[in-house]
Amino acid sequence: MSHNEASVKSIIFALSANLGIAITKTIAAIVTGSGAMLAESIHSYADCGNQGLLFLGLNAAKRKPDSAHPLGYGKAIYFWSFIVALMLFSMGGLFSLYEGIHKIHSHEGLKSPFVAVAVLSVSMLLEGASLYGCVVQINKLRHGVSLWRWIKNTSQSELIVVLGEDVAALLGLLFALLSVGLSIITGNPVYDAVGSIGIGVLLIIVSFFLAVKVKSLLIGQSSDDETREAIARFIESRPEVEEVLNLITLQLGPQIMVAVKAKMVAHGSIPELIENINRIEKDLKLLNPAIQWIFFEPDNQD
């Protein structure tokens, strides 16, 4: 499975879940006449917009290199992933904090609490299905490494964002369900308000984590250790190369740039040296099709 295919499937799972949740909340808002539930449905439609932005980023990353961007547009997905992290902070975290603080000060009781429980339960099922689908796609890519290590090393910001959104949404729905349950049992609406504040804090924490991860990719992050080591081993194993003096990789969305400085074995002529380098570059791209650019410098010292 290609990395892009896994990303597309995960985003579709998340979009389907958020759209289902938004429709469920809209129906509940119409039936109950609850303004709060209507606001929540708008929030869920905004989450669908997040998945739209990730699709936009994936499509932008496919653009061919040109004179203005000679290394392509692969990093576009990092930009849009960062925007989604900001939206999760502003439209998710801050909105939930405001809603919770407003409820504490207004002391409004719950309207149609059992309808809210039903909506939250359906939402949890949909969000759980989205999270499961995302994890299944990630498992196909992490090749036996732990999930945490994959999260630390992966360059697929869109998958990290979908995973973070799904985890935060599922935990947030659980918080909301517990808060509504406590409010029904005790008759005290403060629990509902505290739940909203807790959800806001959770979303802010997740959005900061996502923003920090994507920031590293935006600035310029090397390929994961496994890929770098495989490239280094391949070049060092070549009979044309005496020693690898320096190796730099740069992740540009789904593509990789490689810069190599190597000490070459003795050669008879400049054309022979050029032919050896071209052969190494060709075979390296066959080894890893994600490598799009190779800058190979023969030298005798780093």
C-alpha positions in Angstrom: 0.0 0.0 0.0 1.3 3.5 -0.9 1.6 6.2 1.8 -0.8 8.4 -0.2 -3.4 5.7 -0.4 -3.3 5.1 3.4 -3.7 8.9 4.0 -6.6 9.2 1.6 -8.4 6.3 3.3 -7.8 7.7 6.8 -9.1 11.1 5.8 -12.2 9.6 4.2 -12.9 7.6 7.4 -12.6 10.8 9.5 -14.7 12.8 7.0 -17.5 10.2 7.0 -17.5 10.0 10.8 -17.6 13.8 11.3 -20.3 14.2 8.6 -22.4 11.5 10.3 -21.9 13.2 13.7 -22.8 16.6 12.2 -26.0 15.2 10.7 -27.0 13.4 13.9 -26.5 16.6 15.9 -28.5 18.6 13.4 -31.4 16.2 13.6 -31.2 16.4 17.4 -31.1 20.2 17.3 -34.3 20.3 15.1 -36.1 17.8 17.3 -35.3 19.5 20.6 -35.0 23.1 19.4 -31.7 23.3 21.3 -29.4 26.1 20.3 -26.5 24.5 22.0 -27.0 21.3 20.0 -27.2 23.4 16.8 -23.9 25.1 17.7 -22.4 21.7 18.2 -23.6 20.6 14.8 -21.9 23.6 13.2 -18.7 22.7 15.1 -18.9 19.2 13.6 -19.4 20.6 10.1 -16.3 22.7 10.7 -14.4 19.4 11.5 -15.5 18.1 8.1 -13.8 21.2 6.7 -10.6 20.2 8.3 -10.6 17.0 6.3 -11.3 19.0 3.2 -8.1 21.1 4.0 -6.1 17.9 4.3 -7.4 16.7 0.9 -6.4 20.1 -0.5 -2.9 19.7 0.9 -2.5 16.2 -0.6 -3.5 17.5 -4.0 -1.2 20.5 -3.8 1.7 18.2 -2.8 1.3 16.4 -6.2 2.1 19.5 -8.3 5.2 19.2 -10.5 8.3 21.2 -9.7 8.7 24.5 -11.6 11.1 27.4 -11.7 9.6 29.0 -8.6 9.7 25.7 -6.6 12.4 23.5 -8.1 12.1 20.9 -5.3 8.3 20.6 -5.9 5.3 21.3 -3.7 5.5 18.3 -1.4 5.6 20.5 1.8 2.2 21.9 1.0 0.7 19.1 3.0 2.7 20.3 6.0 1.3 23.8 5.7 -2.4 22.6 5.5 -1.8 20.1 8.4 -0.5 23.1 10.5 -3.6 25.1 9.6 -5.8 22.2 10.7 -3.9 22.1 14.0 -4.6 25.8 14.5 -8.3 25.3 13.7 -8.4 22.5 16.2 -7.0 24.9 18.8 -9.2 27.9 17.9 -12.5 26.4 16.8 -12.3 23.3 19.0 -10.3 24.0 22.2 -11.1 27.7 22.7 -14.8 27.3 21.7 -15.2 24.4 24.2 -13.5 26.5 26.9 -15.8 29.5 26.2 -18.9 27.3 26.2 -17.9 25.7 29.5 -17.2 29.0 31.2 -20.4 30.4 29.8 -22.4 27.5 31.2 -20.9 28.0 34.7 -21.9 31.6 34.8 -25.3 31.2 33.2 -26.3 28.1 35.3 -28.4 26.8 32.5 -29.9 23.4 33.0 -29.6 20.6 30.4 -32.3 20.6 27.7 -33.4 17.1 26.6 -30.5 15.4 28.4 -31.5 11.9 27.2 -31.4 13.1 23.6 -27.9 14.4 24.3 -26.9 11.0 25.7 -28.2 9.3 22.5 -26.4 11.8 20.2 -23.2 11.4 22.2 -23.4 7.6 22.1 -23.9 7.5 18.3 -21.1 10.0 17.9 -18.8 7.8 19.9 -19.5 4.8 17.7 -18.8 6.8 14.6 -15.7 8.4 16.0 -14.5 5.0 17.2 -14.9 3.5 13.7 -12.9 6.4 12.3 -10.1 5.9 14.8 -10.1 2.2 14.1 -9.8 2.8 10.4 -7.0 5.3 10.9 -5.0 2.8 13.1 -5.5 0.0 10.6 -4.0 2.2 7.8 -1.1 3.2 10.1 -0.4 -0.4 11.0 0.2 -1.1 7.3 2.9 1.5 7.2 4.9 1.2 10.5 6.5 -2.1 9.6 6.7 -3.5 13.1 7.9 -0.4 15.0 6.0 0.8 17.9 3.1 3.3 17.3 4.9 6.0 19.4 8.1 5.6 17.4 6.2 5.8 14.2 4.5 9.0 15.4 7.9 10.5 16.2 9.6 9.6 12.9 6.8 9.7 10.3 6.7 12.5 7.8 3.0 11.9 7.0 1.6 14.9 8.8 -1.9 14.3 7.5 -2.1 10.9 9.2 -0.8 12.3 12.5 -3.4 15.0 12.3 -6.2 12.5 11.6 -5.0 10.3 14.4 -4.8 13.2 16.9 -8.2 14.5 15.9 -9.8 11.1 16.3 -8.2 10.4 19.7 -9.1 13.9 21.0 -12.7 13.6 19.6 -13.3 10.2 21.2 -11.9 11.2 24.6 -13.9 14.5 24.3 -17.1 12.6 23.6 -16.4 10.3 26.6 -15.8 13.4 28.8 -19.1 14.9 27.5 -21.0 11.6 28.1 -19.7 11.4 31.7 -20.5 15.0 32.4 -24.0 14.8 31.0 -24.5 11.6 33.1 -23.4 13.3 36.3 -25.6 16.2 35.5 -28.6 13.9 35.1 -27.9 12.0 38.3 -27.2 15.0 40.5 -29.3 17.6 38.8 -26.3 19.9 38.9 -25.6 21.5 35.4 -22.1 22.5 36.6 -20.8 19.0 35.7 -21.8 19.7 32.1 -19.9 22.9 32.2 -16.8 21.3 33.7 -17.0 18.7 31.0 -16.9 21.3 28.3 -13.9 23.0 29.9 -12.1 19.6 30.2 -12.8 18.9 26.5 -11.4 22.4 25.6 -8.2 21.7 27.6 -7.8 18.3 25.9 -8.2 19.8 22.4 -5.7 22.5 23.1 -3.1 20.0 24.4 -3.6 17.8 21.3 -3.5 20.8 18.9 -0.2 22.0 20.5 1.3 18.5 20.1 0.2 18.4 16.4 1.5 21.9 15.8 5.0 21.1 17.2 5.2 17.9 15.2 4.2 19.6 11.9 6.5 22.6 12.7 9.5 20.3 12.6 8.5 19.1 9.1 7.8 22.6 7.9 11.2 23.8 9.0 12.9 20.9 7.3 13.1 17.4 8.8 15.3 14.6 7.6 13.9 11.2 6.6 13.4 8.7 9.3 16.4 6.8 10.7 15.5 3.6 8.9 15.4 5.3 5.5 18.7 7.3 6.1 20.5 4.1 7.3 19.3 2.2 4.3 20.5 4.9 1.9 23.9 5.1 3.7 24.3 1.3 3.6 23.4 1.1 -0.1 26.0 3.8 -1.1 28.7 2.4 1.1 28.2 -1.1 -0.4 28.8 0.2 -3.9 32.1 -0.9 -5.5 32.5 2.6 -7.0 32.5 4.2 -3.5 35.4 4.1 -1.1 33.8 6.0 1.8 30.7 8.1 2.4 31.9 11.4 3.9 28.5 13.0 4.5 24.9 12.2 3.9 21.9 14.6 4.2 18.3 13.7 3.6 15.3 16.1 3.5 11.7 15.1 3.6 9.6 17.1 1.1 6.1 15.7 1.7 6.0 12.3 0.0 9.3 12.9 -1.8 12.9 12.8 -0.5 16.0 14.9 -1.4 19.4 13.3 -0.9 22.7 15.1 -0.8 25.8 12.9 -0.7 29.5 13.7 -0.4 31.6 10.5 -1.0 35.2 9.5 -1.6 35.2 7.5 -4.9 37.6 4.7 -5.8 40.4 5.4 -8.2 39.0 6.0 -11.7 40.6 6.3 -15.1 38.9 9.4 -16.4 36.3 12.1 -15.6 33.7 10.5 -18.0 34.1 7.2 -16.0 33.6 9.0 -12.7 30.5 10.7 -14.1 29.2 7.3 -15.4 29.8 5.7 -11.9 27.9 8.5 -10.1 25.0 8.4 -12.6 24.7 4.6 -12.1 24.6 5.0 -8.3 21.9 7.6 -8.5 19.8 5.5 -10.9 20.1 2.4 -8.7 19.4 4.5 -5.5 16.1 5.7 -7.0 15.2 2.2 -7.9 15.9 1.2 -4.3 13.6 3.9 -2.9 11.2 5.5 -5.5 10.4 8.3 -3.0 13.8 9.7 -3.7 13.3 12.4 -6.4 16.4 14.5 -6.1 20.0 13.4 -5.6 23.0 15.8 -5.3 26.2 13.7 -5.5 29.5 15.3 -4.8 32.8 13.4 -5.2 35.4 14.6 -2.7 38.3 13.4 -0.6 37.4 15.1 2.7 34.2 16.2 4.5 
